[in-house]
């Protein structure tokens, strides 16, 4: 089993890493990453899925109407049908991540 120092990466760390690997200015990389995130959000907001071959897909999932309970008031609540964003990793991506567990 491997032990990692930091199991999380922030957006700033991601931009710094990309900047070091590409030689681009960190501010330029940050602007590109921000633009990518905005485009993905806007596409999902319009109901359009975003596909990155070999990485994964950002998709819109539809949730059906359901009955839930408000525990504090002990009442039944109807949760209307709604859409939620989701990420589905590509098979190659899943294989790479599953190797980390070994």
N, C-alpha and C positions, 0 to 999 in steps of 0.2 A: 504494500500500500504506500502510495506517495503522500508526502506532506507538503502542502503549499503554504507559502507565506501569506499571500493575499488571495482569497477566493472570489474577489469582486473586482470589477473594473468600472471606473466612472467614465463619463463622457470625456472629461478632460484628459484622463489617462489614455483613453482610446485615441484621441486626437494627437496626443504627444507621441504615441507609438507609431501611428500612421505617418506623422511628420518625420520621425527619425528614419523610417523605412523608405520614404519616397523622396526626402530632401525638400519637400514643400514647406512653406512657412506654416507654423502652428495655427495662426489666425485664419489662413486660407483653408486649412483642413477643417477647422472648427466651423467655418461658414458653409463648407460643403456638407459636413455631417448634419448641421442644423437644417440645411435645405433638403437633404434626403428625408429627414424625419418629418418635415412639413409636407413634402410631397406624398409620403406614405399616409399621413393622417388625412390629407385632403382627398386622396383616392379612396380610402376606406369610408370616409364621410359620404362620398358619392355612391358608395356601394360597389366600388371597383376593387377587385383583388390585386395584389402586387406580388409578382413572382420573381425571385432571384434564383436562377438555375444553379444547382449545386449548393445553395445555402438554405433556402426555404421560402415559404409563402406567407405573406400577411393577408389574412382572409377575414371576411365578415361572416360571422355565424349568426343564424337566426334562432332565437330562443322562443319557444311556444309559451302561450299564456299558462300560468300555473297558480295554484292556491298555496299560500304561505301562512305562517302564523306569526303574529306579533306577541312574543312571549310576555313582555312586560304588561300588556293590556289584556292578554288572553283572548285575542280576537283573531278572526280569519281575515286575511288580506288577499285580494286578487292582484297578482303581478302581471301586468299586460305583456303581450308579445313584444319582443325588442331585439335589436341587433347588438352584437358585441364583437370587438376586434379580437383576433386570435392569431397565433403564429404556429405554423406547421413546418418543422424542420425537414430538409431534404434527407433522403436515405444516406447519402455520403456523410452528411453532417452528423447524423445520429451515430453512424459507425465510428467516426472520429471521437465523439464524446464518450461513447461506451468503452473505448479503449482506455480512457483515463481511469476507469474503475479497477482495472487489472493491477 
